[in-house]
Amino acid sequence: MDKLNKRFPIYSKMIGLYPAGYRKEYGRQILQTTADMLDNSVSSGSKARIWLKVAVDLPLNIAKQQIQYSGVYMKDTPSYIKTTSVISGLLLLPFFIALAANGLDKAINNHTLYNSWLWRRPVLGLWVLYLPLTAFLLAGASYLLYLIRHRRTSWLKRVLDVKHSWPVIIPAVIALGILFIIAFHDSVQCWVQTPTHLVTHMQQAWRCSVNNQSLPAFRKLL
């Protein structure tokens, strides 16, 4: 273990972010497997691909194990639900980081980041639209897969089985909320006073939204 720690000083420290129980059981094996793959690589390109895979997998696995060892997941929650929930959560993270950064800048410097690169395309479209949309599709697909695959109980029980499916329901709802707010954030006055007005007067509400500057800008991102 000491030799592996000396060979991979940064990587071994990153593995220290795993829960203590998981690190004790699998820490050496993770380092040894990485060392074996690198030793069997014949080119610098293949070694670079190994490190790229490690860089992508490591934060996801650490987050997954931290959540799992904390007892948040049910023991019989499917592994694809756990994995998808972590990925969806990470995809939503930039949205909240950007809003928090903007709020801190407003509180500290008394101005916002609206004129910065963060609020300009294509970066704006990435964290406002495409990442939340991807999170919604991943979480929704995982939830549908859960409903289809677990047929030991009735369809209604599977739908209501939030004990096992909540890890993907929550990011799906949050992502959908983000997309909804972004689409209507400056045109809410068109219908929010009476929500049924949107359904019963769809054309009028649409014209009101189109006259607003935010919706055409949103459509350009699509």
C-alpha positions in Angstrom: 0.0 0.0 0.0 2.9 2.4 0.8 4.4 1.8 -2.6 1.1 2.5 -4.3 0.6 5.7 -2.2 4.1 6.9 -3.2 3.4 6.1 -6.9 0.0 7.8 -6.9 0.2 10.5 -4.2 -2.7 12.6 -5.5 -4.9 9.7 -6.5 -4.4 8.0 -3.1 -5.5 11.3 -1.4 -8.6 11.4 -3.6 -9.4 7.8 -2.6 -9.3 9.1 1.0 -12.6 10.9 0.2 -14.4 7.5 0.1 -16.2 6.5 3.3 -13.9 4.9 5.8 -15.5 1.4 5.6 -15.4 1.4 1.8 -11.8 2.8 1.7 -10.6 0.1 4.1 -12.2 -2.7 2.1 -11.5 -1.5 -1.4 -8.9 1.3 -1.3 -5.9 -0.9 -2.0 -7.7 -2.8 -4.7 -8.6 0.4 -6.5 -5.0 1.6 -6.5 -3.7 -1.9 -7.5 -6.2 -2.2 -10.4 -5.2 1.3 -11.7 -1.5 0.4 -11.4 -2.0 -2.9 -13.3 -3.9 -1.2 -16.1 -1.2 1.4 -16.5 1.6 -1.2 -16.4 -0.2 -3.2 -19.2 -0.6 -0.1 -21.4 1.9 0.1 -24.3 1.4 3.7 -25.3 1.0 7.1 -23.7 -2.4 7.5 -25.4 -3.8 4.4 -23.7 -2.5 5.6 -20.4 -4.1 9.0 -21.0 -7.4 7.3 -21.7 -7.1 5.3 -18.4 -6.6 8.5 -16.4 -9.4 10.2 -18.2 -11.8 7.4 -17.2 -10.5 7.6 -13.6 -11.1 11.4 -13.6 -14.7 10.9 -14.8 -15.6 7.9 -12.6 -13.9 8.9 -9.4 -16.2 11.8 -8.3 -19.3 9.9 -9.3 -18.2 6.8 -7.3 -17.2 8.9 -4.3 -20.6 10.7 -4.2 -22.4 7.5 -4.7 -20.6 5.7 -1.9 -20.8 8.6 0.5 -24.6 8.7 0.0 -24.9 4.9 0.2 -22.8 4.6 3.4 -24.8 7.4 5.0 -27.9 5.2 4.8 -29.8 7.6 2.6 -30.6 4.8 0.0 -32.7 1.8 0.8 -30.6 -1.4 0.8 -32.7 -2.8 -2.1 -32.7 0.3 -4.2 -31.5 -0.7 -7.7 -28.0 0.3 -8.5 -29.0 2.2 -11.7 -31.3 4.4 -9.6 -28.4 5.3 -7.3 -26.1 6.0 -10.2 -28.6 8.1 -12.2 -29.5 10.1 -9.1 -25.9 11.1 -8.5 -25.3 12.0 -12.2 -28.6 14.0 -12.3 -27.7 15.8 -9.2 -24.2 16.7 -10.5 -25.8 18.0 -13.8 -28.1 20.3 -11.8 -25.2 21.6 -9.6 -23.9 24.3 -12.1 -27.3 26.0 -12.1 -27.3 26.5 -8.3 -23.6 27.4 -8.2 -24.2 30.1 -10.8 -27.1 31.5 -8.9 -25.2 31.4 -5.6 -22.2 33.1 -7.2 -24.5 35.8 -8.6 -26.1 36.3 -5.2 -22.8 36.5 -3.4 -21.5 39.1 -5.9 -24.7 41.1 -5.4 -24.3 41.0 -1.6 -20.5 41.7 -1.5 -19.9 43.9 -4.5 -23.5 45.3 -5.0 -23.7 44.2 -8.6 -24.6 41.1 -10.5 -22.9 38.7 -12.9 -25.5 39.3 -15.7 -22.9 40.9 -18.0 -20.2 38.3 -17.4 -19.4 35.3 -19.5 -21.6 33.1 -17.2 -24.7 34.8 -18.6 -23.7 34.7 -22.3 -24.2 31.9 -24.8 -23.2 29.2 -25.2 -22.3 29.0 -21.4 -25.7 30.3 -20.4 -27.5 27.7 -22.5 -25.4 25.0 -21.0 -26.2 25.5 -17.3 -29.7 27.0 -17.8 -31.1 24.7 -20.4 -29.0 21.7 -21.6 -27.7 20.4 -18.3 -31.1 20.6 -16.5 -32.8 19.0 -19.6 -30.3 16.2 -19.6 -30.8 15.6 -15.9 -34.6 15.5 -16.4 -34.3 13.0 -19.2 -31.9 10.7 -17.3 -33.9 10.7 -14.1 -37.1 10.3 -16.0 -35.8 7.4 -18.1 -34.4 5.7 -14.9 -37.8 6.1 -13.2 -39.6 4.6 -16.2 -37.1 1.7 -16.3 -37.9 1.1 -12.6 -41.6 1.0 -13.3 -41.1 -1.4 -16.2 -38.6 -3.8 -14.7 -40.0 -4.4 -11.2 -43.2 -6.2 -12.1 -43.4 -8.3 -8.9 -45.9 -5.7 -7.5 -48.8 -3.9 -9.2 -48.3 -0.9 -11.4 -49.9 1.5 -8.9 -47.7 0.2 -6.0 -44.6 0.8 -8.2 -45.7 4.3 -9.0 -46.2 5.0 -5.3 -43.0 3.3 -4.2 -41.2 6.5 -3.5 -39.0 4.7 -0.9 -36.9 3.3 -3.7 -37.5 5.8 -6.5 -37.2 9.1 -4.7 -33.5 9.5 -5.6 -34.5 10.0 -9.3 -37.9 11.7 -8.7 -36.4 14.6 -6.8 -33.8 15.6 -9.5 -36.4 15.1 -12.2 -38.9 17.5 -10.4 -36.1 20.0 -9.7 -35.0 19.9 -13.4 -38.5 20.3 -14.6 -39.0 23.2 -12.3 -35.9 24.9 -13.6 -37.0 24.5 -17.2 -40.5 25.8 -16.4 -39.2 28.8 -14.5 -36.7 29.7 -17.2 -39.4 29.4 -19.9 -41.7 31.8 -18.1 -39.6 33.7 -15.6 -40.4 37.1 -17.1 -43.8 36.3 -18.4 -45.4 34.8 -15.3 -47.7 37.8 -15.1 -49.5 36.4 -18.1 -51.1 33.6 -16.1 -49.9 33.2 -12.6 -52.8 35.1 -10.9 -55.2 32.5 -12.2 -53.4 29.3 -13.3 -56.5 27.9 -15.0 -56.3 31.0 -17.3 -53.3 29.4 -19.1 -55.3 26.3 -19.9 -58.6 28.0 -20.8 -57.1 30.9 -22.7 -54.0 29.3 -24.2 -53.7 31.6 -27.3 -54.1 34.8 -25.2 -51.4 33.6 -22.7 -49.1 32.6 -25.6 -49.4 36.0 -27.2 -48.6 37.6 -23.9 -45.5 35.4 -23.5 -44.4 36.1 -27.1 -44.6 39.8 -26.5 -42.2 39.4 -23.6 -38.5 39.5 -24.3 -37.5 36.4 -22.4 -39.5 33.8 -24.4 -38.0 34.7 -27.8 -34.6 34.6 -26.2 -35.4 31.2 -24.7 -36.6 29.9 -28.1 -33.3 31.0 -29.7 -31.5 28.6 -27.2 -33.5 25.7 -28.5 
